Amino acid sequence: MAPYVTGETPDVLAPHSTTAATATTTTIIRPAAETEEWDDGGEEISIQPPPPMSDSPPRVLIIGAGSRGRTYAEATDKVSNGLVAAVVEPDPYKRMDLGRKRIWGPQGRSEPLEGEAFADYPDFVAYEKRRRQREAAGEAVPPGVDAAFICVLDEMHRAVIEALVELGGLHIMCEKPLATTLEDCVAIYKALRDNKTNTVFSIGHVLRYSPHNVLLRKLVVEDRVIGDVLSVVHTEPVGWWHFTHSYVRGNWRRENTTAPSLLTKSCHDIDVLLWLLCSPASHKDKCQEPHMPSTVSSSGSLQLFKKSRKPVKAGAATNCLSCAAEPDCKYSAQRIYVGDELRGLGTGNMRWPVSIAVPDIEDYAVRGGADSARDVLLQKLAEDYGDETPDSDVAKRNWFGRCVFESDNDVCDEQVVVMTWQDDPLPAGDDDADASESPTADRLQHRGAKTATFHMVAHTKKICDRYTSLYGVDGEIYADQATITVEDFRTGTTTVHRPPVESKGHGGGDAGLARQFILAVDRIKNHGWEAEQAQREIIGCTLEEIIRSHAMVFCAEEARHGKTVVDWGPWWAKEVEER
Ligand SMILES: NC(=O)c1ccc[n+]([C@@H]2O[C@H](COP(=O)([O-])OP(=O)(O)OC[C@H]3O[C@@H](n4cnc5c(N)ncnc54)[C@H](O)[C@@H]3O)[C@@H](O)[C@H]2O)c1
């Protein structure tokens, strides 16, 4: 009999376990929507129907059933032509919850079959190797998976990618950032570049896939509605309490356990800027020489969430539940996680950010009612550490009740990056085919000097609702998450575009990325496409673009630490090409 959950003994799963069985067939059943990502919250939502389902739809594996793993699992069900086939997750509650909602539950089963649930990714790899051997020997085995969404924390990405590349044959979507160091990013890039198994690789740069940004890019790069871009200012407002949740108390608070906030929070904003300003106009063309910046500079620091800003009234308290200043403190953990005004339990919300503090909060509410859920949450928030606690113990978990001025956070809560481009026309003969026909054509072939300024600001009302101003030779654009306003200096006209909103997750970017990734897998699996074509035309992002935008973040960090302006060309040659 096959093991119940590969890599974990059944008694660890006692509340849910029954008998193991073996799967040999696939039935396509689409579960219903479940998370708030798909709740329209009063906004007009226009969901594209999934692409047509093939007879043998892509089967995807979710590695890490946390916040992002759940999001992509739901997106797979809702907007893609694939299906969620298996999950890897060490936390029994999260693993079973995802499986019940997306894998075996919709099939009418309360338990996983062989090959559907794993406690750790090496268990999956070992199982899959063996499954392939058995299949090759003519044994009836459960179907494998075609693709994996890697949704574990940043510092594990390299190990998981390398394990899957070594296994071979799987298409990969890895959450951003690619990895936490430049060395790891370059190593992954080289491993993927040298991997010749006809597979695609996608990165979680979801902003590229929102209908809003897709239209913005079309207007700027393809339609050239403001002509050559001269200047861009792009702002990422993180949100005053969201910042405390993720970057002061949560997963991404320390550079030495994850990475700088410019990487963990903003690498996809840097990517969007490069996508707008350097990537080829159409990914249908084979790679054309990107117009890269010539210089990079950056400033920023941890300005607010540190001891020197702690209110005097808070005294020596380090935890909100025992702090005299708590009733007046806007960062109070009770207010954020338990209260009824933000997204606390008191609003009825049992998902992010509450479920990040207590993953099985819904179970407590179902089994013991609202008071039980509240008690468990308060107990969790009361957990604290002292001077005697080893730093390694402090670092390895989140402390959501910790005073925001007494945490072990060190990542920037304010940062600016400036990239400048110089005139850089391609040598004669390589110019745009249509340059002579375009009314805005110039002798620089759209490769003229420009500047992009990125601003990550923590203390905002908006939560991640980015806004961007672009200034061009012929006009300007202001874009926020709802509208794109184009001012045309030639005609004096103002045009306001209101792109459709597909889901709340990154303005529809989560849905768009999942749809495109799985569509690419389907094209290769069922329609005879080569991976190289699917990567360019369906995923619309090449490995080179992925490494460039990540390298740009590390380059900006070097500039910030060194208080210098970095010369991009030599930096790239030394730090990436020669590494
Ligand atoms: N694209 C975006 O906009 C975006 C947004 C948020 C987070 N992220 C990234 O997504 C990734 C996941 O973030 P999250 O917020 O979902 O974190 P999370 O903590 O909610 O989820 C991570 C999950 O991985 C699981 N895990 C740990 N070890 C594992 C193992 N060996 N095998 C399988 N699973 C394991 C954890 O138990 C947890 O459930 C991170 O890299 C993060 O930076 C991307």
The ligand as an SDF file (V2000), in Angstrom:
LIG
                    3D

 44 48  0  0  0  0  0  0  0  0999 V2000
    4.6530   37.6610   -6.3260 N   0  0  0  0  0  0  0  0  0  0  0  0
    4.3280   38.3670   -5.2730 C   0  0  0  0  0  0  0  0  0  0  0  0
    3.7980   39.4510   -5.3870 O   0  0  0  0  0  0  0  0  0  0  0  0
    4.5920   37.8330   -3.8950 C   0  0  0  0  0  0  0  0  0  0  0  0
    3.8560   38.3000   -2.8070 C   0  0  0  0  0  0  0  0  0  0  0  0
    4.1280   37.7630   -1.5590 C   0  0  0  0  0  0  0  0  0  0  0  0
    5.1110   36.8060   -1.4140 C   0  0  0  0  0  0  0  0  0  0  0  0
    5.8300   36.3940   -2.4880 N   0  0  0  0  0  0  0  0  0  0  0  0
    6.8580   35.3550   -2.3690 C   0  0  0  0  0  0  0  0  0  0  0  0
    6.1830   34.0960   -2.3430 O   0  0  0  0  0  0  0  0  0  0  0  0
    6.9270   33.1540   -1.5520 C   0  0  0  0  0  0  0  0  0  0  0  0
    6.0070   32.5630   -0.4920 C   0  0  0  0  0  0  0  0  0  0  0  0
    5.5150   33.6020    0.3290 O   0  0  0  0  0  0  0  0  0  0  0  0
    4.2140   33.3900    1.2310 P   0  0  0  0  0  0  0  0  0  0  0  0
    3.7490   34.7370    1.6150 O   0  0  0  0  0  0  0  0  0  0  0  0
    3.2770   32.4650    0.5630 O   0  0  0  0  0  0  0  0  0  0  0  0
    4.8720   32.6790    2.4920 O   0  0  0  0  0  0  0  0  0  0  0  0
    4.1810   31.6480    3.4940 P   0  0  0  0  0  0  0  0  0  0  0  0
    5.0520   31.5990    4.6880 O   0  0  0  0  0  0  0  0  0  0  0  0
    2.7430   31.9920    3.6580 O   0  0  0  0  0  0  0  0  0  0  0  0
    4.2600   30.2640    2.6970 O   0  0  0  0  0  0  0  0  0  0  0  0
    5.4470   29.5170    2.5730 C   0  0  0  0  0  0  0  0  0  0  0  0
    5.0570   28.0560    2.7890 C   0  0  0  0  0  0  0  0  0  0  0  0
    6.1710   27.2090    2.5080 O   0  0  0  0  0  0  0  0  0  0  0  0
    6.0650   26.1140    3.4010 C   0  0  0  0  0  0  0  0  0  0  0  0
    7.3240   25.3540    3.4630 N   0  0  0  0  0  0  0  0  0  0  0  0
    8.3670   25.4980    4.3180 C   0  0  0  0  0  0  0  0  0  0  0  0
    9.3000   24.5540    4.0780 N   0  0  0  0  0  0  0  0  0  0  0  0
    8.8380   23.8170    3.0240 C   0  0  0  0  0  0  0  0  0  0  0  0
    9.3310   22.6950    2.3110 C   0  0  0  0  0  0  0  0  0  0  0  0
   10.5080   22.1450    2.6410 N   0  0  0  0  0  0  0  0  0  0  0  0
    8.6030   22.1840    1.2900 N   0  0  0  0  0  0  0  0  0  0  0  0
    7.4050   22.7270    0.9700 C   0  0  0  0  0  0  0  0  0  0  0  0
    6.8660   23.7900    1.6310 N   0  0  0  0  0  0  0  0  0  0  0  0
    7.5830   24.3300    2.6360 C   0  0  0  0  0  0  0  0  0  0  0  0
    5.7090   26.7790    4.7060 C   0  0  0  0  0  0  0  0  0  0  0  0
    5.2260   25.8660    5.6710 O   0  0  0  0  0  0  0  0  0  0  0  0
    4.6530   27.7630    4.2420 C   0  0  0  0  0  0  0  0  0  0  0  0
    3.3710   27.2130    4.2750 O   0  0  0  0  0  0  0  0  0  0  0  0
    8.1110   33.9300   -0.9980 C   0  0  0  0  0  0  0  0  0  0  0  0
    9.2160   33.7210   -1.8260 O   0  0  0  0  0  0  0  0  0  0  0  0
    7.6540   35.3750   -1.0980 C   0  0  0  0  0  0  0  0  0  0  0  0
    8.6930   36.3070   -1.1650 O   0  0  0  0  0  0  0  0  0  0  0  0
    5.5760   36.8750   -3.7200 C   0  0  0  0  0  0  0  0  0  0  0  0
  1  2  1  0
  2  3  2  0
  2  4  1  0
  4  5  1  0
  4 44  2  0
  5  6  2  0
  6  7  1  0
  7  8  2  0
  8  9  1  0
  8 44  1  0
  9 10  1  0
  9 42  1  0
 10 11  1  0
 11 12  1  0
 11 40  1  0
 12 13  1  0
 13 14  1  0
 14 15  2  0
 14 16  1  0
 14 17  1  0
 17 18  1  0
 18 19  2  0
 18 20  1  0
 18 21  1  0
 21 22  1  0
 22 23  1  0
 23 24  1  0
 23 38  1  0
 24 25  1  0
 25 26  1  0
 25 36  1  0
 26 27  1  0
 26 35  1  0
 27 28  2  0
 28 29  1  0
 29 30  1  0
 29 35  2  0
 30 31  1  0
 30 32  2  0
 32 33  1  0
 33 34  2  0
 34 35  1  0
 36 37  1  0
 36 38  1  0
 38 39  1  0
 40 41  1  0
 40 42  1  0
 42 43  1  0
M  CHG  2   8   1  16  -1
M  END
$$$$
